[in-house]
Every structure is written in structure tokens, then in C-alpha cells.
Amino acid sequence: MVDHEKQIKQIMALMENLVNDASIPKNIRKNVKEAKDRLSTNDEPVVKASSAIYSLSEVSEDINMPIHARTQIWTILSALETIREG
């Protein structure tokens, strides 16, 4: 069995990098922080992943997002999808 909690901790570390990146607009950092907070709950990993995906998909296509941030968010979304599907 895949250790989803370990994956979630790694995803949260990636999210923390985005939250602390001043080159990313404030509204996007806020949504990433909300998604990270959803991963911190005591829910099942699948529920956590689904909640975080919902938060991140809202901003993933924001035209004001720097390219490097968009790439990181897509990477995070992909990792969350594997948890949700798994």
C-alpha cells in the first residue's frame, strides 16, 4: 500500500515554497495556503486530496501566475490526483 500521508507531507512542503514566494500574486498564495490547510485536517487522504484539488484548480489557470508557479501547481495537482485515485 502506498503511504499517502508521506506523499501529503511532501506536497505540503511544495505548497509552502509557493506560499513563501513573493513573486506569486497574493490571491494565488492565499489559495495555495487554503489548499495546504485542507491537507492538514484529520480526514482520510482521499478527502484531503479532493479538497485541495478543488482549491488549487480555481487558480491553476490564473493569467497573472508566473510560469514557474503554474508548473509547480500542475505538479502538485498531479500528485494529489494520484492520491485521490489511489
N, C-alpha and C positions, 0 to 999 in steps of 0.2 A: 504494500500500500504506500502511496505517495504521502509524504509528510507535508500536508497543506499548511500547517502552522509555520513551518520553517520557510516555505515559499512566501507566505504572507509577510513575515518579518523582513525578507529580502525586498519585497515590493514596497513595504513601508519605508525602507531605507532609501530607495529610489525616489519615492514621493517626497521625502524630507529634503533631498537635494533640490527638487523643483521648488518646494515651498521657500527655501532659503536663497533662491536665485533671483537677485534684484532685476535681472534683465527681462523677467517674465512679468506681464501686467498683473496688477493686484487682484483683479477679479478671477484670473486663472489660478493664481496661487491659492486664493480662498477656496475655490472648488477642489483643488488638489488636497488641501488640508481637510476639507469636509470628507472627501473620499478616504483619506488616511484615517480619520477619526472613526469612520464606519468600519474600518478593518480592525479597530481596537476593541470592538464590542465582544461580548461573550457568546455571540450567535455561532451557529455552525459555519464552517469555512465557505460553504456554497452560498449561504445567505450573505455573509460578509462580502464575498466577491461580487455577487449580483448588485448589492447596494453601491459598492464602489464603482462598478462599471456604469451604473446609472448616472452617478455624479460626474464621472470623467467624460462620458460620451457627449454630455452637453457642451463641454468646452473644447473637445478634441478638434473641432473644425473652426475654431475662432480665428478670424483673419488677422488679428493682432498678435497671435502667438509666434514667437521666434521658431525658426526651423528646428533647432536643436531640442527645444521643449516639445514640439509636436512629435518628433521621433521618440523621445523618452515616453511620452504619454501613450503612443501606439504600442511601445514595448510593454508598458505596464498593463494596458488593456489586454494585450495578447496573453500575458502571464495570468491575469485574472480570469480570462476565458478558459484557460486550461484547468484552473481550479473549479470553475463553475461547471464545466463539462465532465470533470473527473469524478 
